Amino acid sequence: MYSLGVVLFELWYQFNTGMERAMLLNELKQKGTLPATWTEEFVAQAALVRWLTAPHPSDRPSAVQVLRSELLPPCMQHEALNG
């Protein structure tokens, strides 16, 4: 689950340079910090990344918990079925 959190952050954050990417990923892995401006704009995504990258493995969610959480965006097929 930890790796999923790192990958999701990489997908959701728009890095400007390779060095910025390396620095921010290092900060996430070493300190558990995310860019403040990004966390303010993308509250749910930041919460999900923080949950998945919790320092203690016992604090991280299972795959089922992630799928059932309100932090994931709704699936397109669910919107189509409900619309």
DSSP file (Angstrom, degrees, kcal/mol; ACC not computed):
  #  RESIDUE AA STRUCTURE BP1 BP2  ACC     N-H-->O    O-->H-N    N-H-->O    O-->H-N    TCO  KAPPA ALPHA  PHI   PSI    X-CA   Y-CA   Z-CA
    1    1 A M     >        0   0    0      0, 0.0     4,-2.0     0, 0.0     5,-0.1   0.000 360.0 360.0 360.0 -33.9    0.0    0.0    0.0
    2    2 A Y  H  >  +     0   0    0      1,-0.2     4,-1.8     2,-0.2     5,-0.2   0.945 360.0  48.7 -58.1 -48.2    2.9    2.3    0.7
    3    3 A S  H  > S+     0   0    0      1,-0.2     4,-2.7     2,-0.2    -1,-0.2   0.872 107.0  56.5 -61.4 -37.2    4.2    2.0   -2.9
    4    4 A L  H  > S+     0   0    0      1,-0.2     4,-2.8     2,-0.2    -1,-0.2   0.908 105.3  52.1 -60.4 -41.6    0.7    2.7   -4.2
    5    5 A G  H  X S+     0   0    0     -4,-2.0     4,-2.0    47,-0.2    -1,-0.2   0.901 110.5  47.3 -60.8 -42.0    0.7    6.0   -2.2
    6    6 A V  H  X S+     0   0    0     -4,-1.8     4,-2.2     2,-0.2    -2,-0.2   0.925 113.4  47.8 -65.9 -44.7    4.0    7.0   -3.7
    7    7 A V  H  X S+     0   0    0     -4,-2.7     4,-2.1     2,-0.2    -2,-0.2   0.907 110.3  51.9 -64.2 -42.0    2.8    6.2   -7.2
    8    8 A L  H  X S+     0   0    0     -4,-2.8     4,-2.5     1,-0.2     5,-0.2   0.909 108.8  50.8 -62.3 -40.9   -0.5    8.0   -6.8
    9    9 A F  H  X S+     0   0    0     -4,-2.0     4,-2.5     1,-0.2    -1,-0.2   0.933 109.3  51.3 -60.9 -44.0    1.4   11.1   -5.6
   10   10 A E  H  < S+     0   0    0     -4,-2.2     5,-0.2     1,-0.2    -1,-0.2   0.869 113.3  45.6 -60.7 -36.2    3.6   10.9   -8.7
   11   11 A L  H  < S+     0   0    0     -4,-2.1    -1,-0.2     1,-0.2    -2,-0.2   0.865 117.7  41.7 -74.6 -36.6    0.5   10.6  -10.9
   12   12 A W  H  < S+     0   0    0     -4,-2.5     2,-0.4    -5,-0.2    -2,-0.2   0.760 102.5  73.7 -85.6 -25.7   -1.4   13.5   -9.3
   13   13 A Y  S  < S-     0   0    0     -4,-2.5     2,-1.0    -5,-0.2    25,-0.0  -0.741  73.5-139.3 -95.2 136.0    1.4   16.0   -8.8
   14   14 A Q        -     0   0    0     -2,-0.4     2,-0.2     2,-0.0    -3,-0.1  -0.805  20.8-158.1 -95.4 102.5    2.8   17.9  -11.8
   15   15 A F        -     0   0    0     -2,-1.0     3,-0.1    -5,-0.2     4,-0.0  -0.550  11.1-158.6 -78.6 142.9    6.5   18.1  -11.4
   16   16 A N  S    S+     0   0    0     -2,-0.2     2,-0.3     1,-0.2    -1,-0.1   0.779  73.9  11.9 -90.6 -31.1    8.4   20.8  -13.2
   17   17 A T  S  > S-     0   0    0      1,-0.1     4,-1.9     0, 0.0    -1,-0.2  -0.929  72.9-113.1-141.3 163.9   11.8   19.2  -13.3
   18   18 A G  H  > S+     0   0    0     -2,-0.3     4,-2.4     2,-0.2     5,-0.1   0.854 118.1  54.5 -65.0 -35.3   13.4   15.8  -12.5
   19   19 A M  H  > S+     0   0    0      2,-0.2     4,-2.6     1,-0.2    -1,-0.2   0.902 106.4  50.7 -66.7 -41.3   15.2   17.4   -9.6
   20   20 A E  H  > S+     0   0    0      2,-0.2     4,-2.8     1,-0.2     5,-0.3   0.919 110.2  50.8 -61.2 -43.2   11.9   18.6   -8.1
   21   21 A R  H  X S+     0   0    0     -4,-1.9     4,-2.5     1,-0.2     5,-0.3   0.937 111.5  47.3 -58.5 -48.7   10.5   15.1   -8.5
   22   22 A A  H  X S+     0   0    0     -4,-2.4     4,-2.0     1,-0.2    -2,-0.2   0.909 114.1  47.0 -61.0 -43.6   13.5   13.5   -6.7
   23   23 A M  H  X S+     0   0    0     -4,-2.6     4,-2.3     2,-0.2    -2,-0.2   0.929 114.2  45.6 -66.2 -45.9   13.4   16.1   -3.9
   24   24 A L  H  X S+     0   0    0     -4,-2.8     4,-2.2     2,-0.2    -2,-0.2   0.889 113.7  48.7 -68.4 -38.5    9.6   15.8   -3.3
   25   25 A L  H  X S+     0   0    0     -4,-2.5     4,-2.5    -5,-0.3    -1,-0.2   0.885 111.2  51.3 -67.5 -36.7    9.6   12.0   -3.4
   26   26 A N  H  X S+     0   0    0     -4,-2.0     4,-3.1    -5,-0.3     5,-0.4   0.913 109.9  49.3 -64.0 -42.3   12.5   11.9   -1.0
   27   27 A E  H  X>S+     0   0    0     -4,-2.3     4,-2.3     2,-0.2     6,-1.4   0.895 111.7  49.3 -64.0 -39.8   10.7   14.2    1.4
   28   28 A L  H  X5S+     0   0    0     -4,-2.2     4,-0.8     4,-0.3    -2,-0.2   0.939 117.1  40.5 -63.5 -46.6    7.6   12.0    1.2
   29   29 A K  H  <5S+     0   0    0     -4,-2.5    -2,-0.2     2,-0.1    -1,-0.2   0.890 125.2  34.6 -71.3 -40.2    9.5    8.9    1.8
   30   30 A Q  H  <5S+     0   0    0     -4,-3.1    -3,-0.2    -5,-0.2    -2,-0.2   0.883 137.7  13.4 -83.8 -40.7   11.9   10.3    4.5
   31   31 A K  H  <5S-     0   0    0     -4,-2.3    -3,-0.2    -5,-0.4    -2,-0.1   0.564  90.9-122.7-115.2 -14.2    9.6   12.7    6.4
   32   32 A G     << +     0   0    0     -5,-1.1     2,-0.3    -4,-0.8    -4,-0.3   0.734  63.1 143.3  75.4  21.6    6.1   12.0    5.2
   33   33 A T        -     0   0    0     -6,-1.4    -1,-0.3    -9,-0.1    -2,-0.1  -0.709  32.8-165.9-101.1 149.8    5.6   15.5    3.9
   34   34 A L        -     0   0    0     -2,-0.3     2,-0.1    -3,-0.1    -9,-0.0  -0.887  42.3 -79.7-124.1 156.1    3.8   16.7    0.9
   35   35 A P     >  -     0   0    0      0, 0.0     4,-2.3     0, 0.0     5,-0.2  -0.360  38.0-138.0 -59.4 130.1    3.9   20.2   -0.8
   36   36 A A  H  > S+     0   0    0      1,-0.2     4,-1.9     2,-0.2     5,-0.2   0.880 100.7  51.8 -60.2 -42.0    1.6   22.5    1.2
   37   37 A T  H  > S+     0   0    0      1,-0.2     4,-1.5     2,-0.2    -1,-0.2   0.882 111.4  48.1 -65.0 -36.5    0.1   24.2   -1.9
   38   38 A W  H  > S+     0   0    0      2,-0.2     4,-2.8     1,-0.2    -2,-0.2   0.907 110.3  50.5 -69.7 -42.1   -0.8   20.8   -3.4
   39   39 A T  H  < S+     0   0    0     -4,-2.3    -2,-0.2     1,-0.2    -1,-0.2   0.828 109.8  51.5 -67.5 -30.4   -2.4   19.5   -0.1
   40   40 A E  H  < S+     0   0    0     -4,-1.9     3,-0.4    -5,-0.2    -1,-0.2   0.866 116.9  38.9 -71.6 -35.7   -4.5   22.6    0.1
   41   41 A E  H  < S+     0   0    0     -4,-1.5     2,-0.5     1,-0.2    -2,-0.2   0.846 124.7  36.7 -82.2 -36.0   -5.8   22.3   -3.4
   42   42 A F     X  +     0   0    0     -4,-2.8     4,-2.5     1,-0.2    -1,-0.2  -0.640  68.6 161.5-119.7  71.5   -6.2   18.5   -3.5
   43   43 A V  H  > S+     0   0    0     -2,-0.5     4,-2.3    -3,-0.4    -1,-0.2   0.913  74.3  44.7 -62.4 -48.9   -7.4   17.7    0.0
   44   44 A A  H  > S+     0   0    0      2,-0.2     4,-2.3     1,-0.2    -1,-0.2   0.911 114.6  49.0 -65.9 -42.3   -8.8   14.2   -0.6
   45   45 A Q  H  > S+     0   0    0      1,-0.2     4,-2.6     2,-0.2    -1,-0.2   0.914 112.0  48.8 -63.4 -42.6   -5.8   13.1   -2.7
   46   46 A A  H  X S+     0   0    0     -4,-2.5     4,-2.7     1,-0.2    -1,-0.2   0.900 110.2  51.4 -64.2 -40.5   -3.4   14.3   -0.1
   47   47 A A  H  X S+     0   0    0     -4,-2.3     4,-2.3    -5,-0.2    -1,-0.2   0.910 111.2  48.1 -62.8 -41.4   -5.3   12.5    2.6
   48   48 A L  H  X S+     0   0    0     -4,-2.3     4,-2.6     2,-0.2    -2,-0.2   0.928 112.3  48.0 -65.3 -45.3   -5.2    9.3    0.6
   49   49 A V  H  X S+     0   0    0     -4,-2.6     4,-1.9     1,-0.2    -2,-0.2   0.916 112.9  48.8 -62.4 -42.8   -1.5    9.6   -0.1
   50   50 A R  H  < S+     0   0    0     -4,-2.7    -1,-0.2     2,-0.2    -2,-0.2   0.911 112.1  49.1 -62.3 -42.2   -0.8   10.3    3.6
   51   51 A W  H >< S+     0   0    0     -4,-2.3     3,-1.1     1,-0.2    -2,-0.2   0.925 113.4  46.1 -63.0 -45.9   -3.0    7.3    4.7
   52   52 A L  H 3< S+     0   0    0     -4,-2.6   -47,-0.2     1,-0.2    -1,-0.2   0.798 116.6  44.6 -69.2 -28.5   -1.2    5.0    2.2
   53   53 A T  T 3< S+     0   0    0     -4,-1.9    -1,-0.2    -5,-0.2    -2,-0.2   0.060  78.0 151.1-105.6  24.7    2.3    6.2    3.2
   54   54 A A    <   -     0   0    0     -3,-1.1     6,-0.1     1,-0.1     5,-0.1  -0.261  54.6-121.3 -54.6 142.0    1.7    6.2    7.0
   55   55 A P  S    S+     0   0    0      0, 0.0    -1,-0.1     0, 0.0     3,-0.0   0.846  98.3  57.8 -58.2 -36.3    5.0    5.5    8.8
   56   56 A H  S >  S-     0   0    0      1,-0.1     3,-2.3     2,-0.0     4,-0.5  -0.855  78.7-141.8-100.8 124.9    3.8    2.4   10.5
   57   57 A P  G >  S+     0   0    0      0, 0.0     3,-1.3     0, 0.0    -1,-0.1   0.811 101.1  62.2 -53.4 -32.3    2.5   -0.4    8.3
   58   58 A S  G 3  S+     0   0    0      1,-0.3    -4,-0.0    -3,-0.0    -2,-0.0   0.711 100.0  55.3 -68.7 -17.8   -0.3   -1.2   10.8
   59   59 A D  G <  S+     0   0    0     -3,-2.3    -1,-0.3    -5,-0.1    -5,-0.1   0.540  90.0  94.7 -88.8  -8.3   -1.7    2.4   10.2
   60   60 A R  S <  S-     0   0    0     -3,-1.3    -8,-0.2    -4,-0.5    -9,-0.1  -0.552  78.8-113.6 -84.3 149.5   -1.9    1.8    6.4
   61   61 A P        -     0   0    0      0, 0.0     2,-0.2     0, 0.0    -1,-0.1  -0.326  21.5-118.7 -78.2 161.4   -5.2    0.7    4.9
   62   62 A S     >  -     0   0    0      1,-0.1     4,-2.1    -2,-0.1     5,-0.2  -0.464  35.3-102.2 -84.6 169.8   -5.9   -2.6    3.2
   63   63 A A  H  > S+     0   0    0      1,-0.2     4,-2.4     2,-0.2     5,-0.2   0.891 124.6  52.5 -60.9 -39.2   -6.9   -2.6   -0.5
   64   64 A V  H  > S+     0   0    0      1,-0.2     4,-1.9     2,-0.2    -1,-0.2   0.906 107.3  51.6 -64.4 -41.8  -10.5   -3.2    0.6
   65   65 A Q  H  > S+     0   0    0      2,-0.2     4,-0.9     1,-0.2    -1,-0.2   0.899 110.5  49.0 -62.3 -40.2  -10.4   -0.2    2.9
   66   66 A V  H >< S+     0   0    0     -4,-2.1     3,-0.8     1,-0.2     6,-0.3   0.940 111.0  49.2 -64.7 -46.4   -9.1    2.0    0.1
   67   67 A L  H 3< S+     0   0    0     -4,-2.4    -1,-0.2     1,-0.2    -2,-0.2   0.821 114.9  45.1 -63.5 -30.9  -11.8    0.9   -2.3
   68   68 A R  H 3< S+     0   0    0     -4,-1.9    -1,-0.2    -5,-0.2    -2,-0.2   0.557  94.3 102.7 -88.6  -9.1  -14.5    1.5    0.3
   69   69 A S  S X< S-     0   0    0     -4,-0.9     3,-0.6    -3,-0.8    -3,-0.0  -0.288  75.4-129.4 -75.9 161.3  -13.2    4.9    1.4
   70   70 A E  T 3  S+     0   0    0      1,-0.2    -1,-0.1     4,-0.0    -4,-0.1   0.412  95.7  83.1 -84.0   0.0  -14.7    8.2    0.3
   71   71 A L  T 3  S+     0   0    0     -5,-0.2    -1,-0.2     2,-0.1   -23,-0.2   0.708  72.9  82.5 -81.6 -20.0  -11.2    9.4   -0.7
   72   72 A L  S <  S-     0   0    0     -3,-0.6     3,-0.1    -6,-0.3   -27,-0.0  -0.612  88.4-111.2 -82.5 143.6  -11.2    7.7   -4.1
   73   73 A P        -     0   0    0      0, 0.0    -1,-0.1     0, 0.0     3,-0.1  -0.403  46.2 -90.5 -66.6 151.9  -12.9    9.5   -7.0
   74   74 A P        -     0   0    0      0, 0.0     2,-0.2     0, 0.0    -4,-0.0  -0.300  44.9-106.2 -63.7 148.0  -16.1    7.8   -8.2
   75   75 A C     >  -     0   0    0      1,-0.1     4,-1.7    -3,-0.1     3,-0.5  -0.497  20.4-127.6 -74.7 143.7  -15.7    5.3  -11.0
   76   76 A M  H  > S+     0   0    0      1,-0.2     4,-2.3     2,-0.2     5,-0.2   0.890 108.6  55.7 -58.6 -41.9  -16.9    6.4  -14.4
   77   77 A Q  H  > S+     0   0    0      1,-0.2     4,-1.9     2,-0.2    -1,-0.2   0.833 105.2  53.1 -64.7 -30.2  -19.1    3.3  -14.8
   78   78 A H  H  > S+     0   0    0     -3,-0.5     4,-2.2     2,-0.2    -1,-0.2   0.897 109.3  48.6 -69.4 -39.4  -20.9    4.1  -11.5
   79   79 A E  H  X S+     0   0    0     -4,-1.7     4,-1.7     2,-0.2    -2,-0.2   0.905 111.5  49.8 -66.0 -40.4  -21.7    7.6  -12.8
   80   80 A A  H  < S+     0   0    0     -4,-2.3    -1,-0.2     1,-0.2    -2,-0.2   0.888 112.5  47.0 -66.1 -39.0  -22.9    6.3  -16.1
   81   81 A L  H  < S+     0   0    0     -4,-1.9    -1,-0.2     1,-0.2    -2,-0.2   0.869 116.0  44.1 -70.6 -36.3  -25.2    3.8  -14.4
   82   82 A N  H  <        0   0    0     -4,-2.2    -2,-0.2     1,-0.2    -1,-0.2   0.713 360.0 360.0 -81.4 -20.6  -26.5    6.3  -11.9
   83   83 A G     <        0   0    0     -4,-1.7    -1,-0.2    -5,-0.2    -2,-0.2   0.443 360.0 360.0 -86.9 360.0  -27.0    9.0  -14.6
